[in-house]
């Protein structure tokens, strides 16, 4: 039986424009011009005899017919994409990862060369932003998010429960280590607004009244640079200073740690249909495995 199918390029243009409700963003995603998206969409509307978008003063909006059609064709295009990739020998293509800035700078970027060595045909576009990309609308394929408490209301994996430990430059701390209470003699740095140093003191068996919680909450990247240059002792998450510790620029001052939030890898309800996404997820879970710790104080 002959199938009644519109041109694939028209469907791709409509699907991208529908997800973003923007011809410009669809054009950026597909690497074509705004006029090409408009031409494909208008041709599809003419072929279907239905209005899919309503023009607004600034952009476009899906009509009820457009929303209904988009809902039906997205799973179909996903299945076609998945079937095509299953025939390919190795993962390839572009994936977009939206990440918290600190995690992107201090964890992902230093490790991406190893991923590229294993999967040279996959291009990772890293978008470091505090804005929450909508993976359901393909604003990103994957998103790394940090939560102080609670869980993620979407399909996701735990990457790290972000244990906080005190760190300092090697020259600041005497050789052979230092007692937890002795750390309080140094300038105390933090990148969180909560009373994290007092919580750490309690976990270390030191009375919380032994210190005055520092009022200044520094930006994480500044706090890490400050402690590298010997400004004091920084209470920060293990995964975001791991490379500095490996390079000998920082040392962990105590084995006492406290839990303060968690990093999660978020993906859409359609899951991991593409090989490149599946491989990146498995690679990232392997990289973060040492940071999913248990037995820490909350």
C-alpha positions as CSV (number, residue, x, y, z in Angstrom):
1,X,0.0,0.0,0.0
2,X,1.4,3.4,-1.0
3,X,1.9,5.7,2.0
4,X,0.8,9.3,2.0
5,X,4.0,11.0,3.2
6,X,5.1,14.6,2.9
7,X,8.8,15.4,2.1
8,X,11.2,14.5,4.9
9,X,12.9,17.9,4.8
10,X,9.6,19.6,5.3
11,X,8.8,17.3,8.3
12,X,12.2,18.0,9.9
13,X,11.7,21.8,9.4
14,X,8.3,21.7,10.9
15,X,9.3,19.5,13.8
16,X,12.2,21.7,14.8
17,X,10.2,24.9,14.4
18,X,7.3,23.4,16.4
19,X,9.5,22.4,19.3
20,X,11.1,25.8,19.5
21,X,8.1,27.7,18.2
22,X,10.7,29.7,16.3
23,X,11.8,29.6,12.7
24,X,15.1,31.2,13.6
25,X,16.0,28.7,16.3
26,X,14.9,25.8,14.0
27,X,17.2,27.2,11.3
28,X,20.1,27.4,13.7
29,X,19.5,23.8,14.8
30,X,19.3,22.4,11.3
31,X,22.0,24.6,9.8
32,X,19.8,26.2,7.2
33,X,18.4,29.7,6.6
34,X,15.3,31.2,8.2
35,X,13.8,31.4,4.7
36,X,14.4,27.7,4.1
37,X,12.4,26.8,7.3
38,X,9.6,29.1,6.3
39,X,9.5,27.7,2.8
40,X,9.3,24.1,4.0
41,X,6.7,24.9,6.6
42,X,4.5,26.9,4.2
43,X,4.8,24.1,1.6
44,X,3.8,21.6,4.2
45,X,0.7,23.6,5.2
46,X,-0.3,23.9,1.6
47,X,0.1,20.1,1.1
48,X,-1.9,19.3,4.3
49,X,-4.5,22.0,3.8
50,X,-4.1,23.1,7.4
51,X,-2.5,26.1,9.2
52,X,0.2,24.8,11.5
53,X,1.5,28.1,12.8
54,X,0.0,31.4,13.7
55,X,2.1,34.5,13.1
56,X,2.7,36.7,16.1
57,X,4.3,40.2,16.3
58,X,7.5,38.4,17.5
59,X,7.7,34.9,16.1
60,X,5.2,32.2,15.6
61,X,2.9,30.0,17.7
62,X,1.6,26.5,17.0
63,X,-2.1,26.3,16.1
64,X,-4.2,23.4,17.7
65,X,-3.7,21.5,14.4
66,X,0.0,22.2,14.6
67,X,0.3,20.9,18.1
68,X,-1.7,17.8,17.3
69,X,0.4,17.0,14.2
70,X,3.7,17.7,16.1
71,X,2.7,15.3,18.9
72,X,2.2,12.5,16.3
73,X,5.3,13.0,14.2
74,X,7.9,13.4,16.9
75,X,7.8,9.7,17.9
76,X,7.8,8.7,14.3
77,X,10.9,10.7,13.5
78,X,12.5,9.3,16.6
79,X,11.9,5.8,15.5
80,X,13.3,6.5,12.0
81,X,16.4,8.1,13.6
82,X,16.9,5.2,16.0
83,X,16.6,2.6,13.2
84,X,19.1,4.5,11.1
85,X,21.6,4.7,13.8
86,X,21.3,1.0,14.7
87,X,22.8,0.3,11.2
88,X,25.8,2.5,11.8
89,X,28.9,0.8,13.2
90,X,30.0,3.6,15.6
91,X,28.2,6.5,17.3
92,X,28.4,9.7,15.4
93,X,26.9,13.1,15.1
94,X,26.3,16.1,17.3
95,X,25.0,16.2,20.8
96,X,24.2,19.3,22.9
97,X,24.8,19.1,26.7
98,X,23.5,21.9,28.9
99,X,25.4,22.0,32.1
100,X,25.8,24.0,35.3
101,X,28.8,26.3,34.7
102,X,31.0,25.0,37.5
103,X,30.6,21.3,36.5
104,X,31.2,22.2,32.9
105,X,34.4,24.1,33.6
106,X,35.9,22.0,36.3
107,X,34.7,18.5,35.4
108,X,33.5,18.1,31.8
109,X,36.0,20.2,29.8
110,X,39.2,18.6,31.3
111,X,37.8,15.1,30.5
112,X,36.3,15.6,27.1
113,X,39.6,14.9,25.3
114,X,39.3,11.3,26.6
115,X,35.7,11.1,25.2
116,X,36.8,12.4,21.8
117,X,39.7,9.8,21.7
118,X,37.2,7.0,22.2
119,X,34.4,8.5,20.0
120,X,36.1,10.8,17.4
121,X,32.9,11.1,15.3
122,X,30.8,12.6,18.0
123,X,30.8,16.3,18.5
124,X,29.8,17.5,22.0
125,X,28.4,21.0,22.1
126,X,28.6,22.2,25.7
127,X,26.3,25.0,26.8
128,X,27.4,26.2,30.2
129,X,24.5,28.1,31.7
130,X,22.4,28.4,34.9
131,X,19.3,28.5,32.7
132,X,17.3,25.3,32.6
133,X,17.3,23.9,29.1
134,X,14.1,22.1,28.2
135,X,15.2,18.6,27.0
136,X,11.7,17.8,26.0
137,X,11.8,20.5,23.4
138,X,15.3,19.6,22.3
139,X,16.8,22.8,23.7
140,X,19.5,20.3,24.7
141,X,19.9,16.6,24.3
142,X,21.2,16.2,27.9
143,X,21.3,18.5,30.9
144,X,23.5,18.4,34.0
145,X,21.7,20.0,36.9
146,X,22.6,20.6,40.6
147,X,19.9,20.3,43.3
148,X,20.3,21.3,46.9
149,X,17.6,18.9,47.9
150,X,14.9,16.6,46.5
151,X,15.0,14.8,43.2
152,X,14.5,15.6,39.5
153,X,11.0,15.4,38.0
154,X,12.2,13.9,34.8
155,X,14.2,10.8,33.6
156,X,17.6,11.2,35.1
157,X,20.7,9.6,36.6
158,X,22.6,10.6,39.7
159,X,26.1,11.7,38.8
160,X,27.4,12.9,42.2
161,X,26.0,13.6,45.6
162,X,28.6,16.4,45.8
163,X,30.4,15.8,49.0
164,X,32.0,18.9,50.5
165,X,35.6,18.6,51.9
166,X,38.1,21.2,53.0
167,X,40.8,21.9,50.5
168,X,43.9,24.1,50.6
169,X,47.1,24.8,48.6
170,X,49.9,22.3,49.5
171,X,52.1,25.0,50.9
172,X,49.5,26.2,53.4
173,X,49.0,23.0,55.3
174,X,52.0,21.5,57.2
175,X,53.3,18.2,55.9
176,X,51.8,15.2,57.7
177,X,48.4,16.8,57.9
178,X,46.5,18.9,60.3
179,X,43.8,18.3,63.0
180,X,40.3,19.5,61.9
181,X,40.2,22.1,64.6
182,X,43.5,23.6,63.4
183,X,41.8,24.4,60.0
184,X,39.7,27.1,61.7
185,X,42.8,29.2,62.1
186,X,42.9,29.9,58.4
187,X,40.7,32.1,56.4
188,X,37.6,30.1,55.5
189,X,36.2,30.2,52.0
190,X,32.9,28.9,50.7
191,X,30.7,29.1,47.6
192,X,27.3,28.3,49.3
193,X,24.9,30.5,51.2
194,X,24.1,27.9,53.9
195,X,26.0,27.4,57.1
196,X,28.2,24.8,55.5
197,X,31.3,25.4,57.7
198,X,29.3,25.1,60.9
199,X,27.8,21.8,59.5
200,X,31.3,20.6,58.7
201,X,32.5,21.4,62.2
202,X,29.6,19.4,63.7
203,X,30.5,16.4,61.4
204,X,34.2,16.7,62.5
205,X,33.3,16.7,66.2
206,X,34.0,20.4,66.7
207,X,31.4,22.6,68.4
208,X,29.7,24.8,65.8
209,X,30.2,27.7,68.2
210,X,34.0,27.4,67.6
211,X,33.8,29.4,64.4
212,X,32.0,32.4,63.0
213,X,30.5,31.3,59.7
214,X,32.0,33.4,56.9
215,X,29.4,35.8,55.5
216,X,31.0,36.1,52.1
217,X,29.8,33.6,49.6
218,X,32.2,33.6,46.7
219,X,31.5,32.5,43.2
220,X,32.8,28.9,42.9
221,X,35.4,29.6,40.2
222,X,36.8,32.5,42.2
223,X,36.8,30.5,45.5
224,X,38.8,27.7,43.8
225,X,41.3,30.2,42.3
226,X,41.6,31.9,45.6
227,X,42.4,28.8,47.5
228,X,44.9,27.6,44.8
229,X,46.8,30.9,45.5
230,X,46.9,30.3,49.2
231,X,44.1,32.6,50.4
232,X,42.7,30.1,52.9
233,X,40.8,26.8,53.1
234,X,37.9,26.1,50.8
235,X,35.0,23.9,51.6
236,X,33.9,22.6,48.2
237,X,32.6,19.7,46.2
238,X,35.0,16.9,45.4
239,X,34.2,16.4,41.7
240,X,34.9,20.1,40.9
241,X,38.4,20.2,42.4
242,X,39.4,16.7,41.3
243,X,41.7,17.8,38.5
244,X,43.4,20.4,40.8
245,X,44.1,17.7,43.3
246,X,45.5,15.3,40.7
247,X,47.7,18.1,39.4
248,X,49.0,18.8,42.9
249,X,47.6,22.3,43.0
250,X,45.2,21.4,45.9
251,X,45.1,18.9,48.7
252,X,42.2,17.6,50.8
253,X,42.8,18.7,54.3
254,X,40.5,16.2,56.0
255,X,38.6,13.0,55.3
256,X,35.5,14.5,57.0
257,X,32.9,15.4,54.5
258,X,29.3,16.6,54.4
259,X,26.7,16.1,51.8
260,X,25.2,19.3,50.3
261,X,23.2,18.7,47.1
262,X,23.6,16.5,44.1
263,X,24.4,16.6,40.4
264,X,22.0,14.8,38.0
265,X,22.1,14.0,34.3
266,X,18.6,14.8,32.9
267,X,17.3,13.5,29.6
268,X,13.9,13.6,27.9
269,X,11.0,11.1,28.2
270,X,12.0,9.7,24.8
271,X,15.2,8.4,26.4
272,X,18.4,7.5,24.7
273,X,17.4,6.8,21.1
274,X,20.7,7.8,19.6
275,X,24.0,5.9,20.0
276,X,26.0,9.0,20.6
277,X,23.7,9.9,23.5
278,X,23.9,6.5,25.0
279,X,27.7,6.4,24.8
280,X,28.1,9.8,26.3
281,X,25.8,8.9,29.2
282,X,27.7,5.7,29.9
283,X,31.0,7.5,29.7
284,X,29.8,10.3,32.1
285,X,28.5,7.7,34.6
286,X,31.8,6.0,34.5
287,X,33.7,9.3,35.0
288,X,31.5,10.3,38.0
289,X,31.3,6.9,39.7
290,X,33.9,7.8,42.4
291,X,31.8,10.7,43.4
292,X,28.6,8.8,44.3
293,X,29.6,8.4,47.9
294,X,27.7,7.1,50.9
295,X,28.0,7.5,54.6
296,X,28.3,11.3,54.6
297,X,26.5,13.6,57.0
298,X,23.5,15.5,55.4
